[in-house]
């Protein structure tokens, strides 16, 4: 039972990460639609990879940055739309506005469940934006509701809510008074009435009579809320180079991240100077190194290579993750070295396998297959996932490795191929040289969509009736209503 509880805890955490990542991706797409030029500022904000042993404590910065207007955007995904933040009154680094500036913007998205899995969520197409300056003013004026969650422990974590009224459906705004806002609901024309008072706090209408509204729209609040904000291009490579000299570490980090996307000649010098400053924060130095590596500057690669041997595992893992973002032979080579180095911490090696999957280079296949013989299961798991990505997105002949592989290697290869969506029956038939290979071929084919392959396995029936029979049995079992049936 303890193992099951642990699994549920991991699944719950993954679900929270997924909601945040899916919401941030929706904000990213909405900003691009509005002609902003967004990039991910906080690494990992659009993904939900969980590192279980090594916890990376990154700089507190907003999730996204527009390269054109330099606006930073903090994305907040909600399963129940409201303007709210978690807040600590004992730790300033955990305050609701930690890491935010007045000119930043908070983006709200509502996420709904679309399946049974922890990552099965979808964000609404409606993204709504609130200036941080307005949130701070309402907070200072005590026009917020502060509630300590039930069961909250030390740290005095609480929930701060900026009162608002959300449209439960589409409609047209009717009468607005000092106390209430009414709208006629689309479809049945029923009048919906919303109070403009929340715990003695007065809300300001954000719409006027006759305005068409949509479901999920915030139509009254103590702060201004919009579905767009203008991109006024003002940022250049020079302005970000100047920001590298800011007294704020968050500014310097953002500048280093942004400069990777510019081509001006002076950028290399600025990045090298900041990277070489031993008093600079390691994550700023790593971003500078990444920017240099993307420009083909070997000094960046050397710095990241040194960091892979750093005293702190957190720094090594960050370097591994960064390499997974830089598609180059150098990145692939460094990551392969980490993966095969048995003196490295197992989660660093697992991280290297994951990063190789992000790069999706066929040259990584043999190293990943070799890793299936490792005793550390987390490394093998990440290697299998990486191999699946490579098999799915490249022309790498992963199936061919099955024939000469050892038992544990065959298991990883078979799983990767079966999940890749690229199953070549003829190639599978050609590698059935022994009984173990035949079993894994049966597994690969038996886990595919029967309708997609039923007309393609006649060659298998003629070549090996036993494997053909095993495949059809698997198809029958997996399609049955009893498959995955639980007792409770």
C-alpha positions as CSV (number, residue, x, y, z in Angstrom):
1,X,0.0,0.0,0.0
2,X,2.8,2.6,0.7
3,X,3.9,2.3,-3.0
4,X,0.4,3.0,-4.2
5,X,0.1,6.1,-2.0
6,X,3.4,7.3,-3.3
7,X,2.2,6.8,-6.9
8,X,-0.9,8.8,-6.2
9,X,1.1,11.6,-4.7
10,X,3.4,11.7,-7.8
11,X,0.3,11.6,-10.1
12,X,-1.3,14.5,-8.2
13,X,1.9,16.6,-8.4
14,X,2.2,15.8,-12.1
15,X,-1.4,16.9,-12.6
16,X,-0.6,20.3,-11.0
17,X,2.5,20.7,-13.2
18,X,0.5,19.7,-16.3
19,X,-2.2,22.3,-15.6
20,X,0.4,25.0,-15.2
21,X,2.3,24.0,-18.3
22,X,-0.8,23.7,-20.5
23,X,-2.0,27.1,-19.3
24,X,1.4,28.6,-20.0
25,X,1.5,27.1,-23.5
26,X,-2.0,28.6,-24.2
27,X,-0.7,32.0,-23.1
28,X,2.3,31.7,-25.3
29,X,0.1,30.9,-28.3
30,X,-2.2,33.8,-27.5
31,X,0.7,36.3,-27.2
32,X,2.1,35.1,-30.6
33,X,-1.4,35.5,-32.1
34,X,-1.3,39.1,-30.9
35,X,2.0,39.6,-32.7
36,X,4.1,39.5,-29.6
37,X,7.4,37.6,-29.8
38,X,7.2,35.4,-26.7
39,X,10.0,33.1,-25.4
40,X,10.0,30.9,-22.3
41,X,11.7,32.9,-19.6
42,X,11.4,30.5,-16.6
43,X,12.8,27.2,-17.8
44,X,10.3,24.3,-17.5
45,X,7.2,26.5,-17.3
46,X,5.8,24.9,-20.4
47,X,6.8,21.4,-19.5
48,X,6.0,18.9,-16.8
49,X,9.1,16.8,-16.3
50,X,9.5,15.8,-12.7
51,X,13.0,15.5,-11.2
52,X,12.5,13.4,-8.1
53,X,15.9,13.4,-6.4
54,X,17.5,16.6,-7.4
55,X,15.4,19.7,-6.8
56,X,16.4,22.7,-8.9
57,X,15.7,26.1,-7.2
58,X,15.6,28.5,-10.1
59,X,15.4,32.3,-10.0
60,X,12.0,33.8,-9.5
61,X,11.1,35.2,-12.8
62,X,7.8,35.4,-14.8
63,X,7.1,32.5,-17.2
64,X,7.4,34.3,-20.5
65,X,9.1,37.3,-22.1
66,X,8.2,39.2,-25.3
67,X,11.4,40.0,-27.2
68,X,9.8,42.9,-29.0
69,X,8.3,44.9,-26.2
70,X,10.2,43.3,-23.2
71,X,7.0,42.7,-21.3
72,X,7.3,39.8,-18.9
73,X,4.2,37.6,-18.4
74,X,3.4,35.4,-15.5
75,X,0.9,32.7,-16.6
76,X,-1.6,31.4,-14.0
77,X,-3.8,28.5,-15.0
78,X,-7.0,27.9,-13.0
79,X,-9.4,25.0,-12.9
80,X,-11.9,27.5,-11.4
81,X,-11.4,30.9,-12.9
82,X,-10.6,33.6,-10.4
83,X,-7.9,36.2,-9.8
84,X,-6.0,34.6,-7.0
85,X,-2.4,33.9,-5.8
86,X,-0.8,31.9,-3.1
87,X,1.0,34.2,-0.6
88,X,3.3,33.9,2.4
89,X,3.4,36.6,5.1
90,X,6.6,35.1,6.7
91,X,8.8,34.5,3.6
92,X,9.2,37.4,1.1
93,X,10.5,35.0,-1.5
94,X,7.1,33.3,-1.4
95,X,5.0,36.4,-1.5
96,X,2.4,36.5,-4.3
97,X,4.4,39.1,-6.2
98,X,7.9,37.8,-5.6
99,X,10.0,38.2,-8.7
100,X,7.4,40.5,-10.4
101,X,7.7,44.1,-11.4
102,X,5.0,46.8,-11.8
103,X,5.3,46.6,-15.6
104,X,4.8,42.8,-15.7
105,X,1.5,41.2,-16.6
106,X,-0.4,38.3,-15.1
107,X,-2.2,36.1,-17.7
108,X,-5.1,34.0,-16.6
109,X,-6.3,30.8,-18.3
110,X,-9.0,28.3,-17.4
111,X,-8.2,24.6,-17.7
112,X,-10.8,21.8,-18.0
113,X,-10.3,18.1,-17.6
114,X,-10.6,16.2,-21.0
115,X,-9.5,12.6,-20.0
116,X,-8.6,10.3,-17.1
117,X,-4.9,10.9,-17.1
118,X,-3.0,13.5,-15.0
119,X,-2.0,15.4,-18.1
120,X,-5.4,15.3,-19.8
121,X,-6.3,19.0,-19.5
122,X,-7.1,21.7,-22.1
123,X,-6.9,25.4,-21.7
124,X,-9.6,27.7,-22.8
125,X,-8.9,29.9,-25.8
126,X,-9.8,32.9,-23.7
127,X,-6.7,34.4,-22.1
128,X,-7.2,37.4,-19.8
129,X,-4.5,39.8,-18.7
130,X,-4.1,41.9,-15.5
131,X,-1.3,44.4,-14.9
132,X,0.8,43.7,-11.8
133,X,0.8,47.4,-10.9
134,X,-3.0,47.2,-10.6
135,X,-2.9,44.0,-8.5
136,X,-0.4,45.6,-6.1
137,X,-2.5,48.8,-5.7
138,X,-5.6,46.8,-4.9
139,X,-3.5,44.7,-2.4
140,X,-2.1,47.8,-0.7
141,X,-5.6,49.3,-0.6
142,X,-6.9,46.1,1.1
143,X,-9.4,45.4,-1.7
144,X,-8.5,41.8,-1.6
145,X,-9.7,38.7,0.3
146,X,-7.0,36.8,2.3
147,X,-7.8,33.3,3.4
148,X,-5.6,30.7,5.1
149,X,-6.3,27.3,3.5
150,X,-7.6,24.6,5.7
151,X,-4.8,22.4,7.0
152,X,-2.1,24.9,6.2
153,X,1.1,24.3,8.2
154,X,4.1,26.5,8.9
155,X,5.0,29.3,6.6
156,X,1.6,31.0,6.9
157,X,0.7,30.2,3.3
158,X,-2.6,31.8,2.4
159,X,-4.7,32.5,-0.7
160,X,-5.1,36.1,-1.8
161,X,-8.1,36.8,-4.1
162,X,-8.9,39.9,-6.0
163,X,-12.7,39.8,-6.1
164,X,-14.3,39.5,-9.5
165,X,-17.4,38.4,-11.4
166,X,-17.1,35.8,-14.2
167,X,-19.7,35.2,-16.9
168,X,-21.1,31.7,-16.6
169,X,-22.2,31.8,-20.2
170,X,-22.2,33.9,-23.3
171,X,-24.7,36.7,-23.6
172,X,-25.4,40.5,-23.9
173,X,-25.0,42.9,-21.0
174,X,-28.2,44.5,-19.9
175,X,-28.7,46.7,-16.9
176,X,-25.8,47.8,-14.7
177,X,-26.4,49.5,-11.3
178,X,-24.2,50.3,-8.3
179,X,-25.1,46.9,-6.8
180,X,-25.7,44.5,-9.7
181,X,-24.7,43.7,-13.3
182,X,-27.2,41.8,-15.4
183,X,-26.8,40.0,-18.8
184,X,-29.2,38.0,-21.0
185,X,-27.9,34.5,-21.5
186,X,-27.5,33.4,-25.1
187,X,-29.8,30.6,-26.1
188,X,-32.6,31.0,-23.6
189,X,-32.4,34.8,-23.1
190,X,-32.7,34.3,-19.3
191,X,-31.5,37.2,-17.3
192,X,-28.5,36.5,-15.1
193,X,-27.8,38.8,-12.2
194,X,-24.3,39.2,-10.6
195,X,-23.6,41.1,-7.4
196,X,-21.0,43.9,-7.6
197,X,-20.3,43.4,-3.9
198,X,-17.9,40.7,-2.5
199,X,-17.4,40.8,1.3
200,X,-18.0,44.6,1.4
201,X,-15.6,45.1,-1.5
202,X,-17.1,46.9,-4.5
203,X,-16.4,45.6,-8.0
204,X,-16.0,47.9,-11.0
205,X,-17.9,46.7,-14.2
206,X,-15.5,46.0,-17.0
207,X,-18.2,46.0,-19.7
208,X,-21.0,48.4,-20.7
209,X,-24.7,47.9,-21.6
210,X,-25.1,46.1,-24.9
211,X,-21.6,44.5,-24.8
212,X,-21.4,40.9,-26.0
213,X,-19.7,38.7,-23.5
214,X,-18.4,35.1,-23.7
215,X,-18.3,32.3,-21.2
216,X,-15.5,32.6,-18.7
217,X,-15.0,36.4,-19.3
218,X,-14.3,38.4,-16.2
219,X,-16.9,41.2,-16.5
220,X,-16.4,43.0,-13.2
221,X,-13.4,43.2,-10.8
222,X,-11.3,45.3,-8.5
223,X,-8.6,45.4,-11.1
224,X,-8.7,46.0,-14.9
225,X,-8.8,42.8,-17.0
226,X,-8.4,42.7,-20.8
227,X,-8.2,39.9,-23.4
228,X,-5.3,41.7,-25.2
229,X,-2.5,44.1,-24.6
230,X,-0.6,45.9,-27.2
231,X,2.9,45.0,-28.2
232,X,4.9,48.2,-28.7
233,X,8.3,47.1,-30.1
234,X,11.0,48.9,-28.3
235,X,13.6,46.2,-27.4
236,X,16.8,45.6,-29.4
237,X,19.9,43.6,-28.9
238,X,21.5,46.8,-27.5
239,X,18.8,47.3,-24.9
240,X,19.2,43.7,-23.7
241,X,23.0,44.1,-23.7
242,X,22.6,47.1,-21.4
243,X,20.3,45.0,-19.2
244,X,23.1,42.5,-18.7
245,X,24.6,45.2,-16.4
246,X,21.5,45.6,-14.3
247,X,21.7,45.4,-10.5
248,X,18.8,42.9,-10.6
249,X,19.8,39.3,-11.1
250,X,16.4,38.6,-12.7
251,X,17.1,41.3,-15.2
252,X,20.5,39.9,-16.1
253,X,19.0,36.4,-16.4
254,X,16.3,37.7,-18.7
255,X,18.8,39.6,-20.8
256,X,21.1,36.6,-21.2
257,X,18.1,34.5,-22.2
258,X,16.8,37.1,-24.7
259,X,20.2,37.6,-26.4
260,X,20.3,34.1,-27.6
261,X,17.6,35.2,-30.1
262,X,19.6,38.1,-31.6
263,X,22.5,38.2,-34.1
264,X,24.3,41.5,-33.4
265,X,28.1,41.2,-33.3
266,X,28.6,42.7,-29.9
267,X,26.5,40.1,-28.2
268,X,29.3,37.5,-28.0
269,X,31.5,39.9,-26.1
270,X,28.8,40.8,-23.6
271,X,27.9,37.2,-23.0
272,X,31.5,36.2,-22.5
273,X,32.1,39.0,-20.0
274,X,29.1,38.1,-17.9
275,X,29.8,34.3,-18.1
276,X,33.4,34.9,-17.0
277,X,32.3,36.8,-13.9
278,X,32.8,34.3,-11.0
279,X,30.6,36.4,-8.7
280,X,27.6,36.2,-11.1
281,X,24.8,33.8,-10.3
282,X,25.4,30.4,-11.8
283,X,22.1,30.4,-13.7
284,X,22.9,33.7,-15.4
285,X,26.4,32.3,-16.3
286,X,24.8,29.2,-17.8
287,X,22.3,31.2,-19.9
288,X,25.3,33.2,-21.2
289,X,27.1,30.0,-22.0
290,X,24.0,28.7,-23.8
291,X,23.8,31.8,-25.8
292,X,27.4,31.5,-26.8
293,X,27.0,27.9,-27.7
294,X,24.1,28.7,-30.0
295,X,26.4,31.2,-31.7
296,X,29.1,28.5,-32.3
297,X,31.4,30.0,-29.6
298,X,33.4,27.2,-28.0
299,X,33.8,29.1,-24.7
300,X,30.2,28.5,-24.0
301,X,30.5,24.8,-24.5
302,X,33.6,24.7,-22.3
303,X,31.8,26.4,-19.5
304,X,28.8,24.0,-19.7
305,X,31.3,21.1,-19.9
306,X,32.9,22.2,-16.6
307,X,29.5,22.7,-15.0
308,X,28.7,19.0,-15.7
309,X,31.4,18.2,-13.1
310,X,30.3,20.9,-10.6
311,X,30.1,20.2,-6.9
312,X,26.4,20.9,-6.8
313,X,24.2,18.3,-8.5
314,X,21.5,21.0,-9.1
315,X,24.0,22.9,-11.3
316,X,24.9,19.8,-13.2
317,X,21.3,18.9,-13.9
318,X,20.6,22.5,-15.1
319,X,23.5,22.2,-17.5
320,X,22.1,18.9,-18.8
321,X,18.7,20.4,-19.4
322,X,20.2,23.4,-21.2
323,X,22.1,21.0,-23.6
324,X,18.8,19.4,-24.4
325,X,17.7,22.8,-25.8
326,X,20.7,23.3,-28.1
327,X,20.4,21.1,-31.2
328,X,24.1,20.5,-32.1
329,X,26.6,17.7,-32.4
330,X,28.5,19.2,-29.4
331,X,25.4,18.9,-27.2
332,X,24.8,15.4,-28.3
333,X,28.4,14.4,-27.6
334,X,28.5,16.0,-24.1
335,X,25.2,14.4,-23.2
336,X,26.3,11.0,-24.4
337,X,29.4,11.3,-22.3
338,X,27.3,12.1,-19.2
339,X,24.9,9.2,-19.9
340,X,27.6,6.6,-20.2
341,X,29.7,7.9,-17.3
342,X,28.9,5.6,-14.3
343,X,30.6,8.0,-11.9
344,X,27.9,10.5,-12.5
345,X,24.8,10.7,-10.2
346,X,22.0,8.4,-11.5
347,X,19.6,11.3,-11.9
348,X,22.1,13.3,-13.8
349,X,22.6,10.3,-16.2
350,X,18.8,10.0,-16.4
351,X,18.6,13.7,-17.2
352,X,21.1,13.2,-20.0
353,X,19.0,10.4,-21.5
354,X,15.9,12.7,-21.3
355,X,17.9,15.6,-22.9
356,X,19.0,13.3,-25.8
357,X,15.3,12.5,-26.4
358,X,14.7,16.3,-26.6
359,X,17.4,16.6,-29.2
360,X,16.0,13.6,-31.2
361,X,19.3,12.8,-33.0
362,X,19.7,9.3,-34.5
363,X,23.4,9.3,-33.4
364,X,22.1,8.8,-29.8
365,X,20.4,5.5,-30.5
366,X,23.3,3.2,-29.7
367,X,24.2,4.9,-26.4
368,X,20.6,4.8,-25.3
369,X,20.3,1.1,-26.1
370,X,23.6,0.4,-24.3
371,X,22.0,2.1,-21.2
372,X,19.3,-0.5,-21.0
373,X,21.9,-2.8,-19.4
374,X,22.3,-0.4,-16.5
375,X,21.0,-1.5,-13.1
376,X,19.5,1.9,-12.3
377,X,15.9,1.8,-13.4
378,X,15.3,5.6,-13.7
379,X,18.1,5.7,-16.2
380,X,16.7,2.9,-18.3
381,X,13.2,4.5,-18.1
382,X,14.4,7.8,-19.4
383,X,16.5,6.1,-22.1
384,X,13.5,4.2,-23.3
385,X,11.4,7.4,-23.5
386,X,14.2,9.1,-25.4
387,X,14.5,6.3,-27.8
388,X,10.8,6.4,-28.5
389,X,11.0,10.1,-29.4
390,X,13.9,9.4,-31.8
391,X,12.1,6.5,-33.4
392,X,8.9,8.5,-33.8
393,X,10.5,11.7,-35.3
394,X,13.5,10.5,-37.3
395,X,14.4,7.8,-39.8
396,X,16.7,6.0,-37.3
397,X,16.4,2.3,-37.8
398,X,15.7,1.4,-34.1
399,X,14.2,-2.0,-35.0
400,X,17.5,-3.2,-36.5
401,X,19.1,-3.0,-33.0
402,X,16.7,-5.8,-31.8
403,X,18.5,-8.6,-33.4
404,X,21.9,-8.2,-31.7
405,X,20.6,-6.8,-28.5
406,X,20.6,-8.6,-25.1
407,X,17.4,-9.4,-23.2
408,X,17.1,-6.1,-21.2
409,X,18.1,-4.1,-24.3
410,X,15.4,-5.8,-26.3
411,X,12.8,-4.8,-23.8
412,X,13.6,-1.1,-24.1
413,X,13.9,-1.3,-27.9
414,X,10.5,-3.1,-28.1
415,X,8.8,-0.6,-25.9
416,X,10.2,2.4,-27.8
417,X,9.3,1.0,-31.2
418,X,5.8,-0.1,-30.1
419,X,5.1,3.5,-28.8
420,X,6.7,5.3,-31.7
421,X,3.8,4.9,-34.2
422,X,6.4,3.7,-36.8
423,X,6.0,0.0,-37.1
424,X,7.4,-1.7,-40.2
425,X,6.1,-5.3,-40.4
426,X,8.7,-6.4,-42.9
427,X,11.6,-5.1,-40.8
428,X,10.1,-6.8,-37.7
429,X,9.8,-10.1,-39.6
430,X,13.5,-9.9,-40.6
431,X,14.8,-9.7,-37.0
432,X,13.0,-12.8,-35.7
433,X,16.2,-14.8,-35.5
434,X,15.5,-16.5,-32.1
435,X,12.6,-17.2,-29.7
436,X,13.2,-14.1,-27.6
437,X,13.2,-11.8,-30.6
438,X,9.9,-13.5,-31.8
439,X,8.3,-12.7,-28.4
440,X,9.2,-9.1,-28.6
441,X,8.0,-8.8,-32.2
442,X,4.7,-10.3,-31.0
443,X,4.6,-7.7,-28.2
444,X,5.3,-4.8,-30.6
445,X,2.7,-5.8,-33.2
446,X,0.2,-6.9,-30.5
447,X,0.2,-3.4,-29.0
448,X,-0.6,-1.7,-32.3
449,X,-4.0,-0.7,-33.6
450,X,-5.4,-3.8,-35.2
451,X,-7.3,-1.9,-37.9
452,X,-4.0,-0.3,-39.0
453,X,-2.1,-3.5,-39.3
454,X,-4.6,-6.3,-40.0
455,X,-4.0,-6.1,-43.7
456,X,-0.2,-5.9,-43.4
457,X,0.7,-9.1,-41.4
458,X,0.0,-11.7,-44.0
459,X,3.7,-12.0,-44.5
460,X,4.0,-12.8,-40.7
461,X,1.2,-15.5,-41.0
462,X,3.2,-17.3,-43.7
463,X,6.6,-16.8,-42.0
464,X,5.7,-17.6,-38.4
465,X,2.1,-18.8,-37.6
466,X,2.9,-18.9,-33.8
467,X,3.9,-15.3,-33.7
468,X,0.9,-14.4,-35.8
469,X,-1.4,-16.3,-33.4
470,X,0.2,-14.4,-30.4
471,X,-0.4,-11.1,-32.0
472,X,-4.0,-11.8,-32.7
473,X,-4.5,-13.0,-29.1
474,X,-3.0,-9.8,-27.8
475,X,-5.3,-7.7,-30.1
476,X,-8.3,-9.6,-28.7
477,X,-7.3,-9.1,-25.1
478,X,-6.5,-5.4,-25.4
479,X,-9.7,-4.7,-27.2
480,X,-11.8,-6.5,-24.6
481,X,-14.0,-4.6,-22.1
482,X,-12.2,-6.5,-19.3
483,X,-8.8,-5.0,-20.2
484,X,-7.7,-2.6,-17.4
485,X,-10.8,-3.5,-15.4
486,X,-10.2,-2.8,-11.7
487,X,-11.8,-4.6,-8.7
488,X,-12.5,-1.3,-7.0
